[in-house]
Each structure stands twice: as C-alpha cells, then as structure tokens.
C-alpha cells in the first residue's frame, strides 16, 4: 500500500499560488532552470505577468533574460486533476 500527498483536484479548478508553491505541484530537477513564484511584476520586461488572474496574488513565471538561451527548458508538474466530469476540458494559462 502507499499514500500520496494530495488527492486529485476535481475540475474545474484554479491554482492561484496565493498560499505559495503547493506540495501537490512539483518542478523537474533535471531541466535547465526553474519556475519562480512572484507577485506584482517580474524583474525584467517581456518576461511574465504584472499580476495574477485574480488581481493582487501570486503567480509562477520563468525568467527569459540572460542567462537563458534558446532551447532552455523549465518544467513544472501540476497536481492530478480529475477531468472526468467535463465534456470539453480546457487548460488556460491566463
């Protein structure tokens, strides 16, 4: 037998990251760089949002400026999401 940290989230669902980076989400350890938790704008222009979709909360972004290079990869895994109750599932990154 085994246990997991999180139960599957039932769709539709939103992740705001307002409570931080959830234990139900993870980042790949063998990719080129990581996603960053932030609020209120990113350190360089053209890199990410100026706010989250709810207004005034946290979001995850990747820094596209140096030392990043074309082809670099940053992978983040979401929690398990049960979409069985949806007839037209959709993922939005707004």
BAGU-289083 format. One line per field, with one value per residue (C-alpha): residue number from 1; residue in three letters; x, y negated, z. Coordinates in steps of 0.25 Angstrom, whole numbers, always signed. Layout:
<rs>
pos <- c(NUM | ...) $
code <- c(ALA | ...) $
east <- c(X | ...) $
north <- c(Y | ...) $
up <- c(Z | ...) $
</rs>
This chain:
<rs>
pos <- c(1 | 2 | 3 | 4 | 5 | 6 | 7 | 8 | 9 | 10 | 11 | 12 | 13 | 14 | 15 | 16 | 17 | 18 | 19 | 20 | 21 | 22 | 23 | 24 | 25 | 26 | 27 | 28 | 29 | 30 | 31 | 32 | 33 | 34 | 35 | 36 | 37 | 38 | 39 | 40 | 41 | 42 | 43 | 44 | 45 | 46 | 47 | 48 | 49 | 50 | 51 | 52 | 53 | 54 | 55 | 56 | 57 | 58 | 59 | 60 | 61 | 62 | 63 | 64 | 65 | 66 | 67 | 68 | 69 | 70 | 71 | 72 | 73 | 74 | 75 | 76 | 77 | 78 | 79 | 80 | 81 | 82 | 83 | 84 | 85 | 86 | 87 | 88 | 89 | 90 | 91 | 92 | 93 | 94) $
code <- c(UNK | UNK | UNK | UNK | UNK | UNK | UNK | UNK | UNK | UNK | UNK | UNK | UNK | UNK | UNK | UNK | UNK | UNK | UNK | UNK | UNK | UNK | UNK | UNK | UNK | UNK | UNK | UNK | UNK | UNK | UNK | UNK | UNK | UNK | UNK | UNK | UNK | UNK | UNK | UNK | UNK | UNK | UNK | UNK | UNK | UNK | UNK | UNK | UNK | UNK | UNK | UNK | UNK | UNK | UNK | UNK | UNK | UNK | UNK | UNK | UNK | UNK | UNK | UNK | UNK | UNK | UNK | UNK | UNK | UNK | UNK | UNK | UNK | UNK | UNK | UNK | UNK | UNK | UNK | UNK | UNK | UNK | UNK | UNK | UNK | UNK | UNK | UNK | UNK | UNK | UNK | UNK | UNK | UNK) $
east <- c(+0 | +4 | -1 | +0 | +2 | -11 | -24 | -28 | -34 | -48 | -49 | -52 | -41 | -31 | -18 | -14 | -1 | -6 | -2 | +11 | +16 | +7 | +13 | +3 | +11 | +26 | +37 | +46 | +60 | +67 | +63 | +71 | +64 | +52 | +39 | +39 | +27 | +25 | +15 | +14 | +23 | +35 | +50 | +51 | +41 | +35 | +37 | +24 | +11 | +10 | -1 | -8 | -22 | -29 | -23 | -12 | -8 | +4 | +7 | +18 | +27 | +40 | +51 | +54 | +66 | +81 | +86 | +74 | +77 | +68 | +64 | +65 | +54 | +47 | +37 | +26 | +16 | +2 | -6 | -14 | -27 | -39 | -46 | -56 | -68 | -65 | -70 | -60 | -47 | -38 | -25 | -23 | -11 | -17) $
north <- c(+0 | -15 | -29 | -41 | -56 | -60 | -55 | -58 | -72 | -72 | -80 | -91 | -97 | -109 | -109 | -123 | -120 | -130 | -120 | -118 | -107 | -95 | -81 | -76 | -83 | -80 | -85 | -76 | -74 | -71 | -82 | -95 | -105 | -106 | -114 | -125 | -129 | -144 | -155 | -169 | -168 | -161 | -167 | -169 | -174 | -163 | -152 | -150 | -156 | -168 | -162 | -149 | -146 | -149 | -162 | -164 | -150 | -141 | -134 | -125 | -131 | -128 | -138 | -139 | -148 | -144 | -134 | -127 | -123 | -118 | -103 | -104 | -97 | -99 | -88 | -89 | -78 | -81 | -73 | -62 | -68 | -59 | -64 | -52 | -61 | -71 | -69 | -79 | -80 | -92 | -97 | -112 | -119 | -133) $
up <- c(+0 | -2 | +1 | -7 | -2 | -9 | -14 | -29 | -31 | -37 | -50 | -52 | -43 | -42 | -35 | -30 | -23 | -13 | -2 | -8 | -17 | -13 | -9 | -19 | -31 | -34 | -43 | -51 | -45 | -58 | -67 | -70 | -60 | -51 | -50 | -39 | -30 | -30 | -29 | -34 | -47 | -51 | -51 | -66 | -77 | -86 | -76 | -69 | -64 | -56 | -47 | -45 | -52 | -39 | -36 | -25 | -23 | -27 | -40 | -46 | -57 | -64 | -66 | -81 | -80 | -79 | -76 | -82 | -96 | -108 | -105 | -90 | -83 | -70 | -66 | -55 | -52 | -47 | -37 | -42 | -48 | -50 | -63 | -64 | -61 | -72 | -86 | -92 | -83 | -86 | -80 | -79 | -74 | -72) $
</rs>
